[in-house]
Every structure is written in C-alpha cells, then in structure tokens.
Amino acid sequence: MTLFETVFEPMLLSETKEPFNSKDYIFEIKFDGIRALIYASPTTFKIYNRHKKDITNKYPELKEIQKMVTKPTIFDGEITFFQDGLPNFQALQERAHLKNTYRIERLSKEKPIIFVAFDILYEGKDLTKYSLLKRKRVLESYSDNEVFIKPFWVDSNGISLFKKIKKLNMEGIVAKRKESIYEKNTRTENWIKIKNIQREEFIIGGFTEKKDTPFFSLLLGEYQQNKLNYVGRVSVPKKEKLYEKIKKENKRKTSPFKDYQEENIYYLSPKHICFVEFIERSKEGILRQPVYRGEK
C-alpha cells in the first residue's frame, strides 16, 4: 500500500509565544481555517480533515484541483474563506456546518472557499522524506488559481513577518525548519506556530458551573455607550481564588448584560474585572479561543 492509499493525520505544530529570526527556518503566514489533506489523481479526489474524516462533499468547488494533477498527489493545507482580502473563520465555520446539499452547492458558487496549499507530500511517489525546501520546490510547479493558492513565506526573518501580520490582525505565523522532513501525526520543534495573541480586560457579569468538574465559566462583558455588552465566556480552574470570592457574592435575578439573558446562570453585579487573552473576535464581538489570565 502506497502513501497515497493511506489516510493519515497530518504533521502537527508546537508553539512558542515570541517570534524569532533564524537562518534555519522559513516563516509563513498562519491562515485561520480548517486543516485538510487533499488526495487527487486523474481518477480520484478526496478531502480529509486532520482527524481523517472525509469532508469532500462539503467543498465541491475544490474539485477543480483534480484538473491540476496528472498523477496521484497529496497536498497539505488550510481550507480558508477570504472576506475583504483576509481570512474569516466565522464565515468558514458557518459553511462547514451546512448539511443541505443545495445550499452547499449554491454557496460554493456565490462564496467559494480557497485551499491554501503549504506542502506537498506525494506526487507519484512519497515526498515526505524530502526536506521542506525540496518539497516547496515541487509545490511551486502548481500555479495559483481561484480555489488553490500557495502561501507567501520569508527566509530567516520571522520577527518582521510577525509585525506585518499583527498590523493586519491575522492569526499568527508558522516557523518551519528548512531541512525538516514531513513527520505524520508528530509534534516537534521543526514546525512552530506563533500566535498573534490579544490581551484585554473584561467585566465579569456572571458565572456557570457543573458539579464534579474542576472548572467553572465566567461570562464576560465590556461597556459600550454605558451598556454592558456580552462578549463570551472563558473557562477558569476552580482552584483560582476568584472562584471562592464570586461564590460568596449576592446573586442578581436579572442579567447585567444588554440583550443577553439565559437560564441557569449566576448573574453578578458587574464590578469584578479579569484579564483574558484571545485570538480575535467574531463579527458579533464574541471572543475566539479566550484564555483566563487572572483577576485585575
């Protein structure tokens, strides 16, 4: 059985907090999307997510990629939706959750997604033992088109690239060791992601918890025009001192948030403040990937 006939989980990324420069690495923009492997040949076309699930029918527009290959080929990359020139993960998620075939087909024409191909693992033969730069040279033979693009990358200077993506408020960058081979389902220092983390303070307007679990969730808000707007929730370990403090607070019967109320929430007077790191906000202002960083 060849690599092309084997569905596997892709190479993984380790993580560091600060961008760096190194002559041993290239640096790419980290596109906010859905990691996927595309298996294409003149007679076959399949898309698998990182957990080996077949998602081919979700993205019919990507079948155009099959026309680009003349032999069995595997691309590694990110399924991405671009809006105003930048990735829009929320819109992509809405598309990914669709089940209606008619709507999927309609949106594939009206608002097509793009596959950002950052690696090639097979082209008639196994390329995973090639160095990254050698695989990049093979990938360069494929031209960009309406559904397939290759990411821009820079040699050695990660700090400069990170500054640029920070201004654009993009997700981050990835450092890749030039001489690294492709290691399936393995996390090493050969591929390193550096996220563009935002850190802000938010008002705690309530909390929720489940018994027999080590975590509780804070409901977060921020003031706009003297109204407390709900921006999401963040998970916090119960061992934090904040947990015992807010448990003793007098609970409100009504939500302190503008236009946000739900059942089974312990609402609080909006006086406690905490720090939260997050990647970005949805178009409704909800925090993505929030992480609690302490009470103010």
Buried (B, 14 or more C-beta within 10 A) or exposed (E): EEBBEEEBBBBBBEEEEEBBEBEEBBBBBBBBBBBBBBBBBEEEBBBBBBEEEEBBEBBBBBBBBBEBBEEBBBBBBBBBBBEEEEBBBBBBEEBBEEEEEEEBEEBBEEBBBBBBBBBBBBBEEBBBEBBBBBBBEBBEEBEEEEBBBBBEBBEBBBBEBBEEBBEEEBBBBBBBBBEBBBBEEEEEEBBBBBBBBBEBEBBBBBBEBEEEEEBBBBBBBBEEEEEBBBBBBBEBEEEBEBBEEBEEBEEBEEBBBBEBEEEEBBBBEBEBEBBBBBBBBBEEEBBBEBBBBEBE
